[in-house]
Every structure is written in structure tokens, then in C-alpha cells.
Amino acid sequence: MRVVVTGMGAVTGFGYGVQALSDGVFGRKSSVRKNTLFAESNGEPSPVAFLENVPPEVVSRADHFIRTAVKEAVDQANLPLPLPALEVCVASLHGNVDVWCQARVGGRKGSPDLWELGADLWPQLAERFNVTTISTACTASGLATGRCLDYLRSGVASVGIVAATEGMTPFLLEGFKSLRSLAVGNCRPFDANRDGLVLGEGAGVLVLETLEHAEARGAVPLAELAGYGFSSDGTANFTSPDPAGRGASRALTEAMRDAGLSGLPDSINTHGTGTKLNDRMECVALRRVFGDDVGNVPITSCKPAIGHTFGAAGALELVCSVLSMQRNEVPAILTLEEPDPQLGKLDFVYGRSRLQRQDTIISMNSAFGGTNSAVVLRRLSP
């Protein structure tokens, strides 16, 4: 059974909405700036990508983001509400951990639970619904997308929502500071001088439908969700990826098999964090799968524009990939100036975006703990 994307929603450091994300990523802009949300341990504000105009009455940033993005996606899909059945896959690295921490020390009363993200939205959308919450760090929304695809293929429901969100918190920022994995300036994926990642926040939402359901109601699909793959490195190191790229290559191979893709994709939106180990591992994994032909595949990363949004990364990067397909344009890696020669001869898109027809796009993510995800998007053909 074929599954398509009929609606998208986004919240990023660029602001509210998919259009703000599109204008930023394809306009070669960055939403990274000095953190003004809270004081940091060393007194020096870190560069982060965050939303500036969040209403002061908002209790949970993550919950606020997911609500806003779900509304945009549902409105674009123009779903006939209430639906008889709905599958919801929620993804986040740490949910409402900031609010939860404050509640534990008496700072807030009646706060939402740790994983209570958009909880009262779903009864408004469907008579019967099932919510699956996934927290596999940076692969959470990649896996959530795959799970939702499986649910729709199995006939459990005809409509599903992938809703991924992450709010900027002291817990998150201080944690990555302690790991010494943050960049001094912006992140610079695949650059010879890359020195770490930059944190971001926001939400990405996809409305998925079976093609049959979408056609029956006259909806216009944005792209086909053709396949996905998920894997675990199975190595002993919790924070470092498998240097041989075996886990990432398995996820990629499985996604291509699931999608029936035997040739090269038209581009790859990589995890591209700007850390030494992750960038090297991804390039090794790509070469394991495509061999020397990988040099013919345009490679990009959105993280210099929107930061690393962790649990929301995969969903936001899928939104960017759908936009790339619609525009026939591969966005440039914003901060890449000098491709690392040790990574081999890969076709990194930098300097300016590349106008090129996009019929198949693969989005990849990897995470602490050794999980890897890959999702294949395809232009819907008649």
C-alpha cells in the first residue's frame, strides 16, 4: 500500500511555519545566534538556534511547538474532521524535561507530564486514535515516520500524523557542554575545520495518508513516503558512532530495499552534525552502500541553518526534503567552505544551492546509543 505526505508543519529558529523554514534554508540564512533564553554555567552564551517570539505564558516550549506545527499540517492537508481513526507517532529526545525538573523542586504546579506533548489535540482530530511516543534521541522522528508508515500499510488506519518536537532547555545545553561536543561558532558539516554541533529547537509535523484515501477525497499529495530503514550499531561505545559505518549503511540499505530503489537517489539530506566522528562515519556508510558512485549524489545538511533539533531533526529534515523536491533545488550546506579531503570525493553542495530535478531523496539520521534511520521520499508519479 502506498503512503503519501499531504500536509506539513514546522517551527524553527526562523519562526513559525513551513514558509519561514523554506525562506531560511533556501535563502542561505542561519537562525543560529547567542543564547538569551537562560543563563549558562560558564556565563558565556552559546550559539544556538532558537525561537525568539514565544509567548511568555507558554509553560512548555516543546508542547507549544508541537501544537502549532500540528495545526499547520492539518490545515494544509485539509483533513475531513473528525477522522474515524488516526495513528499518531510523537517523537522527542526529552519531552517536557525542563518543566518536569521545575515541578520537582516546587517551581511549577499542575505542570504537564514529561511526555504529555499535544495530548489533548488528538481527540479533536479523530473519534478513535492511538498514540506511540518514541525517544531514540536524534533518530526519534526518523523511527516515528517509519512506524507511522507501517501502521498505514497494515490497514490499521488510513491517516497518520508524525509529530516531532524539541524545546531548548538548560538540561540539554549543559549536557552537551559537558560532552565537549559543541561548536565554538556555527556547526560546519564536512568542513576540514569543523569543531562540533550547534543545538536547535522546534517541531516538524507530517500528515501521512494512504494514496487511496488521499485520492478518494481529492487531496493533492506533496510526495510519496516510499520506504524506511532502522538499525543499531551494536557497539560498546555509547556516544561514538561505529567508525565502519555498518549500522548507518544497514539502515540506508533497508530503506532503499523497502522503497524498491535500486539506483542512486537524486540527493541525500545527511545527519551532518559537524562533529569529526559523525561526519566521517556517514561518508564511510555512504561509500559502503554506493561505492565510488556516491560521488555522483549531491549531499547536503540543514543543521547549519536550523541547528540540531535532536528528536525533531528527522521530521524537520523531511520537511526540507519535500520542499527540495517541490523546488527541484538542493539547498547548500550553509557553512561549508573547505570540504575535508579525508572524507573522500563526495559531491557536497556548498556555496550556493543547486537547481536539479529531485525525484528521489533520502534523509538520514544517527544518534547516541548507536541507532540509525533512513527515509526515502519519492516524487509521486501518475
ZAMARGU-4260 file (C-alpha; in steps of 0.2 Angstrom, whole numbers, plus 5000, padded with zeros to 4 digits):
<rodrens>
0) 5000/5000/5000 | 5007/5017/4995 | 5008/5031/5008 | 5009/5050/5004 | 5013/5066/5013
5) 4998/5078/5012 | 5002/5091/5025 | 5017/5098/5034 | 5020/5110/5048 | 5036/5117/5055
10) 5043/5128/5069 | 5061/5133/5069 | 5073/5146/5074 | 5067/5155/5059 | 5050/5157/5066
15) 5033/5148/5064 | 5028/5139/5048 | 5035/5130/5034 | 5037/5145/5023 | 5048/5153/5036
20) 5059/5137/5036 | 5059/5137/5017 | 5064/5155/5016 | 5078/5152/5028 | 5085/5136/5022
25) 5084/5140/5003 | 5088/5158/5006 | 5105/5154/5014 | 5101/5161/5031 | 5105/5154/5048
30) 5094/5155/5064 | 5109/5152/5075 | 5113/5166/5087 | 5119/5168/5105 | 5108/5160/5118
35) 5097/5173/5128 | 5084/5160/5134 | 5093/5157/5151 | 5110/5159/5160 | 5123/5146/5157
40) 5135/5138/5169 | 5151/5147/5162 | 5142/5164/5160 | 5146/5164/5141 | 5131/5162/5130
45) 5132/5148/5117 | 5127/5149/5099 | 5110/5140/5097 | 5096/5141/5085 | 5080/5146/5095
50) 5063/5154/5093 | 5063/5172/5100 | 5045/5176/5100 | 5037/5163/5111 | 5023/5170/5121
55) 5028/5172/5140 | 5013/5162/5146 | 5019/5146/5137 | 5024/5133/5150 | 5032/5120/5139
60) 5041/5126/5123 | 5041/5108/5116 | 5022/5106/5119 | 5019/5124/5112 | 5029/5120/5096
65) 5020/5103/5093 | 5003/5111/5094 | 5007/5125/5082 | 5015/5113/5069 | 5001/5101/5070
70) 4988/5114/5067 | 4998/5120/5051 | 5000/5102/5044 | 4982/5098/5047 | 4976/5114/5039
75) 4987/5111/5024 | 4981/5093/5022 | 4963/5099/5024 | 4958/5083/5033 | 4939/5079/5035
80) 4937/5080/5054 | 4934/5071/5064 | 4943/5056/5057 | 4936/5039/5061 | 4953/5033/5065
85) 4971/5041/5067 | 4988/5034/5071 | 4999/5047/5080 | 5018/5045/5081 | 5026/5058/5093
90) 5045/5060/5094 | 5056/5069/5106 | 5073/5067/5114 | 5067/5074/5131 | 5049/5079/5130
95) 5045/5092/5144 | 5060/5088/5155 | 5063/5107/5159 | 5045/5109/5166 | 5046/5092/5174
100) 5063/5097/5183 | 5055/5114/5189 | 5040/5104/5196 | 5051/5093/5206 | 5058/5107/5215
105) 5042/5116/5218 | 5044/5129/5204 | 5028/5124/5195 | 5011/5117/5200 | 5000/5107/5189
110) 5013/5105/5175 | 5011/5093/5160 | 5019/5076/5162 | 5036/5073/5155 | 5029/5065/5139
115) 5012/5074/5138 | 5015/5083/5121 | 5000/5089/5112 | 4990/5076/5122 | 4973/5085/5120
120) 4975/5088/5101 | 4971/5070/5096 | 4953/5069/5102 | 4949/5084/5092 | 4955/5076/5076
125) 4948/5058/5077 | 4935/5048/5085 | 4947/5034/5088 | 4966/5037/5089 | 4982/5028/5095
130) 4997/5037/5101 | 5015/5030/5100 | 5029/5040/5108 | 5047/5037/5103 | 5063/5044/5111
135) 5078/5036/5102 | 5087/5053/5103 | 5092/5060/5086 | 5083/5046/5076 | 5067/5048/5086
140) 5057/5056/5071 | 5065/5045/5058 | 5059/5030/5068 | 5042/5038/5071 | 5040/5041/5052
145) 5044/5023/5049 | 5032/5017/5062 | 5018/5028/5055 | 5021/5021/5038 | 5020/5003/5045
150) 5003/5007/5053 | 4996/5014/5037 | 5002/5000/5026 | 4995/4987/5038 | 4977/4995/5037
155) 4976/5000/5055 | 4971/5017/5049 | 4971/5027/5033 | 4978/5043/5041 | 4993/5046/5052
160) 5002/5060/5060 | 5021/5061/5063 | 5023/5075/5076 | 5041/5078/5082 | 5046/5092/5094
165) 5061/5098/5105 | 5062/5113/5116 | 5079/5122/5121 | 5082/5118/5139 | 5097/5120/5152
170) 5097/5101/5154 | 5100/5099/5135 | 5113/5113/5133 | 5123/5109/5149 | 5123/5091/5145
175) 5131/5094/5128 | 5143/5106/5135 | 5149/5093/5147 | 5152/5081/5132 | 5163/5095/5124
180) 5154/5092/5108 | 5148/5110/5105 | 5155/5121/5091 | 5163/5137/5095 | 5153/5146/5081
185) 5141/5138/5070 | 5142/5119/5065 | 5151/5116/5049 | 5147/5099/5042 | 5160/5090/5032
190) 5172/5105/5033 | 5190/5102/5036 | 5189/5114/5051 | 5173/5108/5059 | 5173/5108/5078
195) 5156/5102/5084 | 5137/5104/5084 | 5125/5118/5087 | 5109/5115/5097 | 5092/5120/5090
200) 5074/5118/5094 | 5057/5117/5085 | 5045/5105/5078 | 5041/5096/5062 | 5025/5088/5058
205) 5019/5077/5043 | 5002/5071/5039 | 5003/5054/5031 | 4989/5046/5021 | 4986/5030/5011
210) 4986/5035/4992 | 4969/5028/4991 | 4962/5038/5005 | 4970/5054/4998 | 4964/5052/4980
215) 4946/5047/4986 | 4945/5064/4995 | 4954/5074/4981 | 4969/5079/4991 | 4985/5084/4982
220) 5000/5073/4989 | 5016/5083/4991 | 5027/5067/4990 | 5027/5048/4992 | 5034/5041/5008
225) 5042/5026/4999 | 5052/5017/5012 | 5062/5017/5028 | 5076/5008/5037 | 5082/5007/5055
230) 5097/4999/5063 | 5108/4998/5079 | 5127/4999/5078 | 5128/4986/5092 | 5145/4993/5098
235) 5151/4996/5116 | 5153/5015/5114 | 5138/5024/5119 | 5142/5041/5112 | 5153/5037/5097
240) 5146/5030/5081 | 5153/5014/5073 | 5168/5021/5063 | 5165/5007/5050 | 5148/5014/5047
245) 5140/4997/5047 | 5124/5002/5056 | 5120/5018/5046 | 5124/5008/5030 | 5111/4994/5036
250) 5098/5007/5039 | 5101/5015/5022 | 5101/4998/5013 | 5085/4993/5021 | 5076/5010/5017
255) 5081/5008/4999 | 5075/4990/4998 | 5059/4995/5006 | 5056/5008/4993 | 5062/4997/4979
260) 5076/5009/4975 | 5090/5001/4966 | 5099/5016/4958 | 5106/5032/4965 | 5095/5044/4974
265) 5094/5062/4967 | 5101/5069/4983 | 5104/5064/5002 | 5100/5075/5016 | 5113/5069/5029
270) 5113/5069/5048 | 5128/5081/5045 | 5131/5087/5063 | 5148/5095/5060 | 5157/5083/5073
275) 5173/5074/5067 | 5166/5057/5071 | 5149/5058/5064 | 5153/5066/5048 | 5167/5054/5044
280) 5155/5039/5049 | 5142/5045/5037 | 5154/5046/5022 | 5160/5029/5026 | 5142/5022/5027
285) 5138/5031/5010 | 5153/5023/5002 | 5149/5006/5009 | 5132/5007/5000 | 5135/5016/4984
290) 5154/5013/4981 | 5163/5026/4970 | 5146/5031/4963 | 5142/5041/4979 | 5152/5055/4971
295) 5138/5057/4959 | 5125/5060/4973 | 5123/5078/4979 | 5124/5079/4998 | 5118/5092/5010
300) 5114/5096/5028 | 5101/5108/5036 | 5109/5109/5053 | 5119/5125/5050 | 5103/5134/5046
305) 5091/5127/5060 | 5103/5119/5072 | 5102/5101/5078 | 5085/5099/5084 | 5088/5081/5091
310) 5071/5072/5092 | 5063/5084/5079 | 5078/5083/5067 | 5072/5069/5056 | 5055/5076/5054
315) 5061/5094/5050 | 5074/5087/5038 | 5060/5078/5029 | 5050/5094/5028 | 5066/5102/5020
320) 5067/5087/5008 | 5049/5088/5002 | 5052/5107/4999 | 5068/5102/4990 | 5058/5090/4979
325) 5045/5103/4975 | 5058/5117/4971 | 5069/5105/4961 | 5083/5113/4972 | 5096/5105/4984
330) 5100/5118/4997 | 5118/5122/5001 | 5127/5117/5017 | 5127/5135/5023 | 5144/5135/5032
335) 5154/5123/5022 | 5169/5132/5014 | 5183/5119/5013 | 5177/5101/5011 | 5188/5089/5022
340) 5199/5079/5009 | 5200/5065/5022 | 5181/5062/5018 | 5185/5057/5000 | 5177/5064/4984
345) 5159/5067/4988 | 5148/5079/4980 | 5144/5091/4994 | 5133/5105/4989 | 5140/5122/4996
350) 5142/5140/4990 | 5125/5140/4983 | 5110/5129/4981 | 5109/5118/4966 | 5095/5118/4954
355) 5092/5100/4949 | 5076/5089/4947 | 5073/5079/4963 | 5063/5063/4961 | 5070/5053/4975
360) 5078/5060/4991 | 5085/5050/5006 | 5085/5058/5023 | 5097/5050/5036 | 5099/5052/5055
365) 5111/5044/5068 | 5110/5045/5087 | 5119/5042/5103 | 5116/5024/5108 | 5121/5019/5090
370) 5103/5020/5082 | 5102/5025/5064 | 5087/5029/5052 | 5085/5032/5034 | 5069/5038/5025
375) 5066/5038/5006 | 5055/5051/4998 | 5049/5049/4980 | 5040/5061/4968 | 5023/5055/4966
380) 5021/5049/4948 | 5004/5047/4939
</rodrens>
